[in-house]
Amino acid sequence: MATATLTIDLNALTKNWQALNMESAASVETAAVVKANGYGLDAARVSKALFEEGVRTFFVAAAEEGIAVRAAVGGEAAINVFSGHMAGDFEVLAKHNLIPMLNSTDQIERHFNTLPDHPFGIQLDTGMNRLGLEADDWLAVRANVLAKSPTLVMSHLACADEPIHPMNAQQLAEFRKLTDGLEIRRSLAATGGTLLGSAYHFDMTRPGVGLYGGFPFEASRAVVTVDIPVIQARQVDAGETVGYSNTWTAERPSTIATVAAGYADGLIRAMGSDLYLWDGAQKCRVVGRISMDMIGVDVTDLDTAPESLAILNQNQTVDMLADAAGTIGYEILTSLGGRYKRVYKG
């Protein structure tokens, strides 16, 4: 087989949810963010596993994403849509019983006019300047909105992965200012906010990347492993080069394995020479440029040339790959391509 194997450990996923759930008091609900097709891991499978674990509230980015989640979890769960009620969402929201998090006065008007009896939530902007009603807009519509009994009022932290960043306390204070005293369920914390402590938890936390093994949840279990088959191993003399543009030159006689994956599989070209592949517990450095379908790896110090090498495992996490590429773990997870043979455990 000439394609890599991407293994998704659903048991690790649910254990991560359990651990994040334990960060909060019993009165706080722990939801799950399954947007971007479950961070690239198949929203239906991810949602079903989390639902069986006890999750009853999910979040997606767009209404269309909610269709697969609803099919996977049935009618009991609440599925919330971060982008709110966009033009043209009427049928999808109604048919699949999705709850838009309304972000603007235009969305409020659209929702009340087209789906007046359909549940909705409200998203407030507390300083991130991305989505949500700003304070003046919220105060202007609050009475009318509250009369319709929203299911949730939420906001999103900009710097929660930096615990000492002053923006966290600033946004917390603003959220409390806009919502204290309201008889509505509240949510401010995603993964990072969950780890900031109980002041940020309110009635619901909504972890995302931490469920999938990503930073800032350092105690998370690895959910994804990737094993790449070796196509060919060759001997290279000292002074010979490997790969496009001669970017790596052998300093000693070397054994170079060519493995069957590349940037078409989400293994970003910029990872370059800061990247390793693994044979069990032994690491082997990537040499030369990552190309579309192949990567060169120095396996000289192994006893024998392996049949496959791992690029994601317990030794090398999605965030380590991200660091090598100058990006974040979210991008690595959501970029893993369609060519992998996918295997689900649990």
C-alpha positions as CSV (number, residue, x, y, z in Angstrom):
1,M,0.0,0.0,0.0
2,A,1.4,3.4,-1.0
3,T,-0.8,5.6,1.1
4,A,-0.3,6.6,4.7
5,T,-2.6,5.5,7.5
6,L,-4.3,8.0,9.7
7,T,-5.6,6.4,12.9
8,I,-8.1,8.3,15.0
9,D,-8.4,7.0,18.6
10,L,-12.0,7.8,19.7
11,N,-11.3,6.5,23.1
12,A,-8.6,9.1,23.5
13,L,-11.0,11.8,22.3
14,T,-13.6,10.8,24.9
15,K,-11.0,10.6,27.6
16,N,-9.9,14.2,26.8
17,W,-13.6,15.3,27.1
18,Q,-13.8,13.6,30.4
19,A,-10.7,15.3,31.7
20,L,-11.9,18.7,30.5
21,N,-15.3,18.0,32.0
22,M,-13.6,17.4,35.4
23,E,-12.0,20.9,35.2
24,S,-15.5,22.3,35.9
25,A,-18.0,22.0,38.7
26,A,-20.9,19.6,38.4
27,S,-23.3,22.4,37.7
28,V,-21.3,23.4,34.5
29,E,-22.1,21.6,31.3
30,T,-19.2,20.6,29.1
31,A,-20.2,20.9,25.4
32,A,-18.0,20.0,22.4
33,V,-16.9,21.9,19.4
34,V,-17.0,19.7,16.2
35,K,-16.6,22.3,13.5
36,A,-14.5,21.9,10.4
37,N,-15.7,18.3,10.1
38,G,-14.7,17.5,13.6
39,Y,-11.3,19.2,13.2
40,G,-10.7,17.1,10.1
41,L,-11.5,13.8,11.8
42,D,-15.1,13.2,10.6
43,A,-17.7,15.2,12.5
44,A,-20.2,12.4,12.4
45,R,-17.9,9.8,14.0
46,V,-16.5,12.3,16.5
47,S,-20.0,13.6,17.5
48,K,-21.4,10.1,17.9
49,A,-18.5,9.0,20.2
50,L,-18.9,12.2,22.3
51,F,-22.7,11.8,22.4
52,E,-22.3,8.2,23.7
53,E,-19.9,9.6,26.3
54,G,-22.6,12.0,27.5
55,V,-22.2,15.2,25.5
56,R,-25.5,16.9,24.8
57,T,-24.5,20.2,23.3
58,F,-22.4,20.6,20.2
59,F,-21.1,23.7,18.3
60,V,-20.4,23.9,14.6
61,A,-19.1,26.9,12.5
62,A,-21.8,26.9,9.8
63,A,-25.4,25.6,9.5
64,E,-24.4,23.1,6.8
65,E,-21.9,21.5,9.2
66,G,-24.8,20.7,11.5
67,I,-26.5,18.4,9.1
68,A,-24.0,15.5,9.6
69,V,-23.9,16.1,13.4
70,R,-27.6,15.9,13.7
71,A,-27.7,12.7,11.7
72,A,-25.1,11.2,14.0
73,V,-26.5,12.2,17.4
74,G,-30.3,12.2,16.7
75,G,-32.8,14.7,18.0
76,E,-31.9,14.9,21.6
77,A,-28.8,17.0,21.4
78,A,-28.5,20.8,21.0
79,I,-26.4,21.8,17.9
80,N,-25.4,25.5,17.9
81,V,-24.1,27.4,14.9
82,F,-21.4,30.0,15.6
83,S,-22.0,31.9,12.4
84,G,-25.6,32.6,13.4
85,H,-28.5,32.9,11.0
86,M,-27.0,33.7,7.6
87,A,-29.0,34.6,4.5
88,G,-30.3,31.3,3.0
89,D,-30.0,29.3,6.3
90,F,-33.7,29.2,6.9
91,E,-34.4,25.7,5.6
92,V,-31.3,24.1,7.1
93,L,-31.8,25.6,10.5
94,A,-35.5,24.6,10.6
95,K,-35.2,21.1,9.1
96,H,-32.3,20.0,11.3
97,N,-33.3,21.9,14.4
98,L,-30.1,23.9,14.6
99,I,-29.6,26.8,17.0
100,P,-28.0,29.9,15.5
101,M,-25.8,32.1,17.8
102,L,-27.1,35.4,16.5
103,N,-24.2,37.9,16.0
104,S,-25.7,41.1,14.8
105,T,-28.9,43.2,14.7
106,D,-29.4,42.1,11.1
107,Q,-29.2,38.5,12.1
108,I,-31.7,39.1,15.0
109,E,-34.1,40.7,12.6
110,R,-33.7,37.9,10.0
111,H,-34.3,35.2,12.6
112,F,-37.3,36.8,14.2
113,N,-38.9,37.5,10.9
114,T,-38.3,34.0,9.3
115,L,-38.2,31.7,12.3
116,P,-40.0,33.5,15.1
117,D,-40.6,30.4,17.2
118,H,-37.3,28.7,16.6
119,P,-34.6,28.6,19.3
120,F,-31.6,30.9,19.1
121,G,-28.6,32.1,21.2
122,I,-26.8,35.4,21.3
123,Q,-23.1,36.0,20.7
124,L,-21.5,39.1,22.2
125,D,-18.3,40.8,21.3
126,T,-16.3,41.4,24.5
127,G,-13.1,42.7,22.7
128,M,-12.0,40.2,20.1
129,N,-13.7,42.2,17.3
130,R,-14.5,39.1,15.3
131,L,-18.2,38.1,15.8
132,G,-20.9,39.2,18.1
133,L,-23.0,42.2,19.2
134,E,-21.0,45.1,20.6
135,A,-22.1,46.6,23.9
136,D,-24.2,49.4,22.5
137,D,-26.0,47.2,20.0
138,W,-26.7,44.6,22.7
139,L,-28.1,47.2,25.1
140,A,-30.3,48.6,22.4
141,V,-31.9,45.2,21.5
142,R,-31.6,43.4,24.8
143,A,-35.2,43.8,26.1
144,N,-36.7,42.5,22.8
145,V,-34.2,39.6,22.7
146,L,-34.8,38.6,26.2
147,A,-38.5,38.5,25.6
148,K,-37.9,35.7,23.1
149,S,-36.0,33.6,25.7
150,P,-32.6,32.9,24.1
151,T,-31.1,29.5,25.0
152,L,-27.6,30.8,25.6
153,V,-25.5,34.0,25.6
154,M,-21.9,33.5,24.7
155,S,-18.6,35.3,23.9
156,H,-15.1,34.1,22.9
157,L,-11.8,34.8,24.5
158,A,-9.0,36.1,22.3
159,C,-5.9,35.2,24.4
160,A,-7.0,32.2,26.6
161,D,-4.0,30.2,25.5
162,E,-1.8,32.8,27.4
163,P,-3.1,32.5,31.0
164,I,-1.4,35.7,32.2
165,H,-2.5,37.8,29.3
166,P,-4.5,40.9,30.6
167,M,-7.0,40.5,27.8
168,N,-8.5,37.5,29.6
169,A,-9.5,39.5,32.7
170,Q,-10.6,42.4,30.5
171,Q,-13.0,40.2,28.5
172,L,-14.3,38.4,31.6
173,A,-15.2,41.8,33.2
174,E,-16.9,42.9,30.0
175,F,-18.9,39.7,29.7
176,R,-20.0,40.0,33.3
177,K,-20.9,43.6,32.8
178,L,-23.1,42.7,29.8
179,T,-24.8,39.6,31.3
180,D,-24.8,39.6,35.1
181,G,-28.3,39.4,36.4
182,L,-29.8,37.9,33.3
183,E,-31.6,34.6,33.6
184,I,-29.9,33.0,30.6
185,R,-27.3,30.3,30.4
186,R,-23.9,31.8,29.7
187,S,-20.7,30.5,28.1
188,L,-17.3,32.2,27.7
189,A,-14.7,29.4,27.8
190,A,-13.4,27.2,25.0
191,T,-10.4,24.9,25.7
192,G,-8.1,27.7,27.0
193,G,-10.8,29.4,29.0
194,T,-11.7,26.1,30.6
195,L,-8.2,25.9,31.9
196,L,-8.2,29.4,33.3
197,G,-10.4,28.4,36.2
198,S,-13.9,28.5,37.5
199,A,-14.4,32.3,37.1
200,Y,-14.5,31.7,33.3
201,H,-16.8,28.6,33.3
202,F,-20.3,30.2,33.9
203,D,-23.0,27.6,32.9
204,M,-21.2,25.9,30.0
205,T,-17.7,25.4,28.6
206,R,-17.2,24.4,25.0
207,P,-13.8,22.8,24.4
208,G,-12.6,22.3,20.9
209,V,-8.9,21.7,20.1
210,G,-8.2,20.2,23.5
211,L,-10.6,17.3,22.7
212,Y,-8.4,16.4,19.7
213,G,-5.1,16.4,21.5
214,G,-4.0,20.0,20.9
215,F,-2.5,22.9,22.9
216,P,-3.2,24.5,25.3
217,F,-4.5,21.3,27.0
218,E,-1.1,19.8,27.7
219,A,-2.5,16.8,29.6
220,S,-4.5,15.7,26.5
221,R,-4.1,12.3,25.0
222,A,-2.9,11.9,21.4
223,V,-6.0,11.3,19.3
224,V,-4.3,11.1,15.8
225,T,-1.4,9.0,14.7
226,V,-0.1,8.9,11.1
227,D,2.1,6.1,9.8
228,I,3.7,6.6,6.3
229,P,5.0,3.6,4.2
230,V,8.5,3.6,2.9
231,I,8.5,3.4,-0.9
232,Q,12.3,3.0,-1.3
233,A,15.5,3.2,0.7
234,R,18.8,4.1,-1.0
235,Q,22.4,4.6,-0.2
236,V,23.8,8.1,-0.6
237,D,27.5,8.9,-0.6
238,A,29.0,11.8,1.4
239,G,28.6,15.0,-0.7
240,E,25.5,13.9,-2.5
241,T,22.3,15.8,-2.3
242,V,18.6,14.8,-1.7
243,G,15.4,16.4,-3.0
244,Y,14.5,19.5,-4.9
245,S,17.0,22.4,-5.1
246,N,19.8,20.4,-3.4
247,T,18.9,21.8,0.0
248,W,20.4,18.9,1.9
249,T,23.9,17.4,1.4
250,A,25.0,14.2,3.1
251,E,27.9,14.7,5.4
252,R,28.5,10.9,5.7
253,P,27.5,7.8,3.8
254,S,23.8,7.6,4.5
255,T,20.6,5.6,4.1
256,I,17.7,7.7,2.9
257,A,14.2,6.4,3.0
258,T,11.6,8.0,0.7
259,V,8.1,7.9,2.3
260,A,4.8,8.2,0.6
261,A,3.3,11.5,1.9
262,G,3.8,15.2,1.4
263,Y,2.2,18.6,1.4
264,A,-0.8,17.2,-0.6
265,D,-1.5,15.3,2.6
266,G,-1.4,18.3,4.8
267,L,2.3,17.9,5.8
268,I,3.2,21.5,5.2
269,R,6.3,22.2,3.1
270,A,7.6,24.7,5.6
271,M,8.1,22.0,8.2
272,G,11.4,21.2,6.5
273,S,14.5,20.2,8.4
274,D,13.0,20.8,11.9
275,L,10.9,17.7,11.4
276,Y,11.4,14.1,12.5
277,L,9.7,10.8,11.6
278,W,9.8,8.0,14.1
279,D,10.6,4.3,14.1
280,G,9.1,3.3,17.4
281,A,11.0,5.4,20.0
282,Q,13.8,6.3,17.6
283,K,13.6,9.5,15.7
284,C,14.9,10.1,12.1
285,R,15.4,13.5,10.6
286,V,13.6,14.7,7.5
287,V,16.1,15.6,4.8
288,G,15.6,17.8,1.8
289,R,12.4,19.6,0.9
290,I,9.0,18.1,1.6
291,S,7.4,17.6,-1.8
292,M,3.8,17.0,-2.9
293,D,3.8,13.2,-2.4
294,M,7.2,12.2,-0.9
295,I,9.5,13.1,2.0
296,G,13.1,12.0,2.4
297,V,14.2,10.7,5.8
298,D,17.6,9.8,7.1
299,V,17.4,6.3,8.5
300,T,21.1,5.6,8.6
301,D,21.2,5.0,12.4
302,L,18.4,2.3,12.3
303,D,19.5,-1.3,12.2
304,T,17.3,-2.0,9.1
305,A,15.3,0.2,6.8
306,P,11.7,0.2,8.2
307,E,8.6,-0.6,6.2
308,S,6.9,2.6,7.6
309,L,7.6,5.6,9.8
310,A,5.4,7.7,12.0
311,I,5.0,11.4,11.7
312,L,2.3,11.8,14.3
313,N,2.5,9.7,17.5
314,Q,2.9,10.0,21.3
315,N,6.5,11.3,20.7
316,Q,5.5,14.0,18.1
317,T,2.2,15.8,18.6
318,V,0.2,18.0,16.2
319,D,1.6,21.0,18.0
320,M,5.2,19.9,17.5
321,L,4.4,19.5,13.8
322,A,2.9,23.0,13.9
323,D,5.9,24.5,15.6
324,A,8.1,23.0,12.9
325,A,5.9,24.7,10.3
326,G,5.5,28.0,12.1
327,T,1.8,27.5,12.5
328,I,-0.7,26.1,15.0
329,G,-2.0,22.6,15.8
330,Y,-5.5,23.6,14.5
331,E,-4.1,24.0,11.0
332,I,-2.3,20.7,11.1
333,L,-5.4,18.8,12.2
334,T,-7.8,20.4,9.7
335,S,-5.3,20.1,6.8
336,L,-4.8,16.3,7.0
337,G,-5.7,15.3,3.4
338,G,-8.2,12.9,1.9
339,R,-5.6,10.4,0.6
340,Y,-5.0,8.7,4.0
341,K,-6.4,5.3,4.8
342,R,-8.4,6.2,7.9
343,V,-8.7,3.8,10.7
344,Y,-11.0,4.5,13.7
345,K,-10.3,2.9,17.1
346,G,-12.9,2.8,19.9
